[in-house]
Amino acid sequence: MRGRSRTVALDLGSVRVGVAIDDELGSMAHPRGVLDGKDRGKLMRSLKDLAAAEHVQRFVVGLPLDMKGGEGDAARKAREIAQQIADATGCDVELWDERLSTVQAARELEASEVRGKKAKERIDEAAACMILQAWLDQPRARAPAEEDS
């Protein structure tokens, strides 16, 4: 039986890139740690390896819009990195509005009593989970998976 294609979400940061991947059913986001965001070449190699190992079809990259929905330097940089990911991995890449994902992730970690240094270490992957779960929860996210059945 052929495995279902996976979707990975990324919360881009200049130091760390949070990673989340969907489950086998394509319904739940799960944290997958962080990657080094300082070395772009190393990041692209890591994402290419992840794509091959996990049968990734798509990356969902957080797009940091301002509160009015406008794009600044961070959003332009995210678009540039998204194109590099597509080029490096051969996977589809979608941008997803990530406004407040880090704030929401911090609140959820706080609510689960993860604080201090441990929360700082997990915030990026938690934000990636927020991005991916929001993407998975939209109706069109399920359409390609249903067509593969």
C-alpha positions as CSV (number, residue, x, y, z in Angstrom):
1,M,0.0,0.0,0.0
2,R,1.4,3.4,-1.0
3,G,1.7,5.9,1.8
4,R,-0.3,9.1,1.7
5,S,1.5,12.3,0.8
6,R,2.3,14.5,3.7
7,T,2.1,18.2,4.4
8,V,4.7,20.0,6.4
9,A,4.3,23.5,7.9
10,L,7.1,25.9,8.7
11,D,7.3,28.8,11.0
12,L,10.2,30.7,9.6
13,G,12.6,32.5,11.9
14,S,16.1,33.9,11.5
15,V,17.5,31.6,14.2
16,R,15.1,28.7,14.3
17,V,12.5,27.3,11.9
18,G,9.6,25.5,13.5
19,V,8.4,22.3,11.8
20,A,5.1,20.4,12.0
21,I,3.8,17.5,9.9
22,D,0.3,16.1,9.4
23,D,-0.7,12.7,10.5
24,E,-1.3,9.7,8.2
25,L,-5.0,10.8,7.7
26,G,-4.1,14.4,7.0
27,S,-6.3,15.7,9.8
28,M,-4.0,16.6,12.7
29,A,-0.7,18.6,13.0
30,H,2.1,17.2,15.0
31,P,5.3,19.1,16.1
32,R,8.6,18.0,14.5
33,G,11.1,20.2,16.3
34,V,13.1,23.0,14.8
35,L,15.7,23.4,12.1
36,D,18.6,25.8,12.0
37,G,17.4,29.0,10.4
38,K,20.8,30.8,10.3
39,D,22.3,28.7,7.4
40,R,20.0,28.8,4.4
41,G,21.9,26.1,2.5
42,K,21.7,23.8,5.4
43,L,18.0,24.5,5.9
44,M,17.3,23.7,2.3
45,R,19.2,20.4,2.5
46,S,17.3,19.5,5.7
47,L,14.0,20.2,4.1
48,K,14.9,18.2,1.0
49,D,15.9,15.3,3.2
50,L,12.6,15.6,5.2
51,A,10.6,15.7,2.0
52,A,12.2,12.5,0.8
53,A,12.0,10.6,4.1
54,E,8.4,11.6,4.9
55,H,6.9,11.6,1.4
56,V,6.1,15.3,1.6
57,Q,4.1,16.7,-1.2
58,R,3.5,20.2,0.1
59,F,5.1,22.7,2.5
60,V,2.9,25.4,4.1
61,V,5.0,28.4,5.0
62,G,3.8,31.0,7.5
63,L,3.4,34.4,5.9
64,P,4.0,37.1,8.5
65,L,1.4,39.8,7.5
66,D,0.9,42.9,9.6
67,M,-2.4,43.3,11.5
68,K,-4.0,45.0,8.5
69,G,-3.0,42.2,6.1
70,G,-0.2,44.1,4.5
71,E,3.2,42.7,3.6
72,G,6.5,44.1,5.0
73,D,10.1,43.0,4.8
74,A,9.4,39.8,6.8
75,A,6.6,38.7,4.3
76,R,8.9,39.4,1.3
77,K,11.6,37.3,2.9
78,A,9.1,34.5,3.6
79,R,8.1,34.6,-0.1
80,E,11.7,34.4,-1.1
81,I,12.4,31.4,1.2
82,A,9.2,29.7,0.0
83,Q,10.5,29.9,-3.6
84,Q,13.8,28.5,-2.5
85,I,12.0,25.6,-0.7
86,A,10.1,24.8,-3.9
87,D,13.3,24.9,-6.0
88,A,15.2,22.8,-3.5
89,T,12.6,20.1,-2.8
90,G,10.5,20.0,-5.9
91,C,7.4,20.2,-3.6
92,D,4.4,22.4,-3.8
93,V,4.7,25.4,-1.4
94,E,1.8,27.4,-0.1
95,L,1.9,30.6,1.9
96,W,-0.4,30.8,4.9
97,D,-1.3,33.9,6.9
98,E,0.4,33.3,10.3
99,R,-0.8,36.4,12.1
100,L,-0.9,35.6,15.8
101,S,0.2,32.0,15.4
102,T,3.2,32.6,17.7
103,V,1.1,34.5,20.2
104,Q,-1.5,31.7,20.2
105,A,1.3,29.0,20.5
106,A,2.7,30.9,23.5
107,R,-0.7,31.0,25.2
108,E,-1.3,27.3,24.7
109,L,2.2,26.4,26.0
110,E,1.5,28.7,29.0
111,A,-1.9,27.0,29.6
112,S,-0.2,23.6,29.5
113,E,2.3,24.8,32.1
114,V,5.2,24.8,29.7
115,R,7.2,28.0,30.7
116,G,10.6,29.6,30.7
117,K,13.4,28.0,28.7
118,K,11.3,25.0,27.8
119,A,8.6,27.2,26.3
120,K,11.2,29.2,24.3
121,E,12.6,25.9,22.9
122,R,9.1,24.7,21.8
123,I,7.4,28.0,20.6
124,D,8.6,27.7,17.0
125,E,7.3,24.1,16.5
126,A,4.1,25.0,18.3
127,A,3.6,27.9,16.0
128,A,4.2,25.6,13.0
129,C,1.5,23.3,14.4
130,M,-0.9,26.2,14.6
131,I,-0.2,27.1,11.0
132,L,-0.6,23.6,9.8
133,Q,-3.7,22.9,11.8
134,A,-5.4,26.0,10.5
135,W,-4.4,24.9,6.9
136,L,-5.7,21.4,7.5
137,D,-9.0,22.7,8.9
138,Q,-9.9,24.5,5.7
139,P,-12.1,22.5,3.4
140,R,-9.9,22.6,0.3
141,A,-7.0,21.1,2.2
142,R,-8.8,17.7,2.2
143,A,-9.8,17.7,-1.5
144,P,-6.5,16.3,-2.9
145,A,-6.3,13.6,-0.3
146,E,-9.8,12.5,-1.0
147,E,-9.0,12.3,-4.8
148,D,-6.0,10.0,-4.1
149,S,-8.3,7.4,-2.4
